[in-house]
């Protein structure tokens, strides 16, 4: 498997303000043969090449939901990095193929090396994250994994498949870790995702030819219900006018409906002290019933219910609020480092 860098992106220009003063680096790489976007907050661009005396003691890695475009978490990782007093790197790695590669880079790598089969499927996305860690992070690096939505399922699978990972905590935000097709949103979308998703490709293809300003206006219209929409979410959503990107998003979603069925209580029990669950009150992907049941099964677990009205897709308008909560939750391990 390869994860060869096409070239590290330059640090984004920064605006005055506490969060934006720190550069955020963007990279497009091949991981498991699939195009992958990585955003890195902090001065550590390459942990494998960093001298040991300046190597951070901990890496925060965000495993996204679906769509798994890294750009949706741009504000979140900046806010989290700032809340951690800029002491630890905060990275987000996109799902395989959930990006619009730059010119000259295809969605898959042109190589004779056999890569992971079905890298765009749910199983492949799990191995994709493990391969990313193997190729880009020192083996003894301590980790805090932050999963969002289906990223929580992936996070639990990573801990199950690679017990050697030095995971101090895993924060599972709005976790879709069971009965996705039976959830209110799953009942609505499963027929579309599993049987009718192909009919969506042609409209997306046609819309891709629209001018950028028209696409931006369409995204703003869709997000019009948000009081304070995150600008990064608007820009990132433009990638969803790419047919290849949307096809990968919908294919992965169809597998989620079929494969995320039973909660992996064994893995949860084995790692309970490392896990923090955060459920939404009105979340149609993981309803409050799921919270009540897991709370009953694991009364000693750190399992929380949102009391702030934060939506499942928190990155659209509540990134800073969620980052501040996580910083507070993790004070116990941060003080011991």
N, C-alpha and C positions, 0 to 999 in steps of 0.2 A: 504494500500500500504506500502511496505517496502523499506527501503534504508539502509539495514544493512551492515556495513563495514566488509569485510573479513579480513581487516588488512591494515593499512596504509603502503605504500611503503617507503622505506628508501630514504633519500635525495640522488640525484645523485651525484657521485663524480664530482668535478669541475676542470676545467682547468684554468690556469692563464688567466686573461682577465677580462674586466670590467663587461660583462654580466654573465659569467660563475661562478663568485665568489659567487653568490647567489644560495642556494639550491633550486631545483625544486622537489617537492614531487609528487609521483605517487600513486594513489589508484585505486583499482578495487572494486566496490560496486554493490549491487543490488538496482536498482531504478525502481519502478513499476514492480518489478519481473524480470527485464532484466539486463544482465551484462552491466556495464557502466564503462568506464575509466575516471578518473578525474586527471588532472594535475594542481598543485597549485604552483604558484611562489610567494615567500615571506615566512616569518617565521610563518604565521598564518595557521596552519594545521586544526584547528577546531574552527570556529567562534562562535559556540554555547557554547563552553567551555572557550573561552578567557575572561579574566577579563575585566570588562567594561572600566577600566582606560587604558588598552592597546589595546582595540578594535579599529580597523581602522574605519575611518569615511566613507569609500567608498569601494565598491567591483567592480572590473572590471570582467565581465563574458562574455566569448566568446562562441557564439552559432555557431557551425561549419557548413560548407557546406556539400555536399555529394560527396564522402564518408566522413562520419562524425567521422573520427578517430582523437582522441585528439592529437596524436603524430605529426600530420602535423603542429600543431600550437606551437610546443615546442620552436622553435627559436623565433617565433612571441611574445609569452608571456614573454619570457626572455627579449627581446628587449624593449617591452612596459613597463615592470616593471622597467627596468633600466632607461628608459626615464622619468618615473614618479618619479625619485629620490628615488625609493624603499620605497615610503610612503604608497602605497596601494596594497593589494593583487590582483593578476591577475590570474584568473582560467579559464580553459576550460573544459567543460563537453562533452564527446562524445555523439553521438546519441545512443539510446538504441540498443544494439547488434552490434554496429559498433566497434568491438574490438576483439582481440583474448584473451579470459580470461586465466589467469594462470592455471597451473595444479591444479586439485581439485575443480575448479569452472566451472559450466556449463553456457551455454548461457542464461538459464532461471533458476529461483530459484525453488528449490524443496520445495514447501510449500502448505498447504491446503488453505491459504488465497487467496481469489479471487483478482487477480490483474487486471490492466487495460486491457480491451479488445483491441486487435490489437495494442499493444504497438510499434510494428515495423513499423506501417503505419504512414502516415504524421500527422494525428490527434493525434495518440498516442505519437508521438515524441514531440508534443507541450505540452501535459499534463505531459510527462516525465520531461521536463525542469522545469515546474511549481512545480512538486512534489519534484524535486531536491532542488529547492529554499526553499520550505516549510520545508524540513527535514534537511537542512544544513546551512541555513542563517537566522540570526535574522530578524524578521518581519520589524523592523524599519531601517534596513541597507539600506543606499543609494546605488544605483546601476548605473553603466554605462554598458549597454548591447552593445556588438559588434557582429553583425550578419554578416555572410559571405555567399553569394549565397542564397541557400534555407534557411540558418540560418536567413536571413533578413525577410523572410515570417514568420518564426517561431517567431521571435522577435516581429513583429507587432501583431501577434495573442496572444502572451503572454501579451502584453500591453492592448489588447482588452479584454481578458478573466479575467485578474487580475489587475484591475485598482488600487488596493490598493498597488501595488508594488511601491517602492520609486525610480522610474527611473528618474535620472537627465538628461541623454542623451542616445540615441540609435544611434550608428554608423552603417550604413547599407552599406556594401562593396560589390560592384558588385551584386546588389539586384535582385534576381529572384523572383519577387513579382507579376508577371502577364504574361499571354500568353506564358507559357513555351513551350508548344507543337508547337506554331506558330513561335518560334524563329528559326534561321537557324540551330542551333544544335538540337533543339527539333524536327524539321521536319525530321532530319536524324535518330535520336535515338528513337523516340516514338514507331515506329513499333517493334523495337528490344526489348525495355524495356517492352512493354505491351503485346507482343504476343510471343516473341522468347527467353525471358531471360532464360528459363529453360534449353535450349540447351547449355548454357554457364557453367552450373554446373559441367558437367562431365569433360571438359578440366581442370577446376580449381582443381577438385578433383585429377586428375592424376598428375597435376603439383605440388600438395602439397607434393608429395613424393620425389621431387627432393632435393638434398643437398642444404643447406642454401647458400653456395657460388655460386651455379648455379642460384638460385633464385635472389640473389643479382646482378649477372651479367645481368640477364634478365631485372631487374628494371633499372639498369644503362643504358642498351641499349635503353629502352623505353624513358628515360629522356635524351638521348644523345644530344638533340637539345638545352638543357639549357646550357648557358655559365658557370654559377656558381650554380649548383644544391645544394639545401640545404641537408646536410647529414641526417638530421632528416627525411626528406621526403623519402629518400631511405630506411632507416630502417623501417619506418612506413608502406611503401608500401608492405613490406613482409607479413603483416597481410592479404593482399588481396589474398594470396594463401590459406586462410581458406574458405572452402565452406560455412560454416554457416555465416561468416562475409559478404562474397560477396552476398549471398542470401538476407540478410537483406538490404544491400546497394541497390541492384537492385530492390527489392520490394518497398522500399521507393521511389526510382527514378520513378518507374512506376506510383505511386500515384501522384507524383509531376506533371507529364505530364497531368494527368486527372483532378487534383483538383486546380492547380494554373492557374487560367484562368483570372478572372477580378481583377484588382487592387483594394484594399480596400481603396478607397479614403476617406471614412468616418473616419476610424481610423487614417489615415494620417492627415486629417484636424484637428481632435481633439487633436493630439499630435505634430503638425507641429513644434512648437518651441523646441521640445525635439529631433528632428530627424536631422541627417546628412546623406545625400545620396551621394554615390560615384560610378559613372558609368564609364565603360571602353569605349574607342573609338572603338576598334575592338573586342568587346565581342559578341560572337555568342550565348550566353545564354540570355543576356539582351542588345540588340543592341542599338546603339546611338539613333535610332528612339524613343525608350522607354524613354530615357533621355529627348529628346526634348519635348515629349508629357507631361511628368510629370512636367517638368519645366514650360511649358505653363499653366498647370492646377494649379500649386502652385508657382506663381512668387515670393512670399515672402519666400519660403522655402530655406533651406540651401542644395542645390542640385548641386553637383559638377561633372565635367567631367574630367577624368584623362588625363593629358597632358604629361605623362611620359612613356607611352607605357607599363604600368604594365598589366600583363595578368590576366584573371579571376581567375585562380588558383595561386594567388600571393604567397601562402605559399611555392611554389616550389623554388622560387628564389628571392623574394622581401620582405621577412618578415620584415627585419629591416627598409627598406624604408617606408613601410606602417605604421609601429609602430611609426616612427618619425613624420609622417604626423598627425596621430591621436593625439599624444601628443600635437602638435602645435594647432590643432583644438580645443582642450578641455581646453586651458589655461584660458578661461573666467570662467568656473565653478570651476576649481581647485584653482584659486586665491580667490574665495569666500568662500571656505571651512574653 
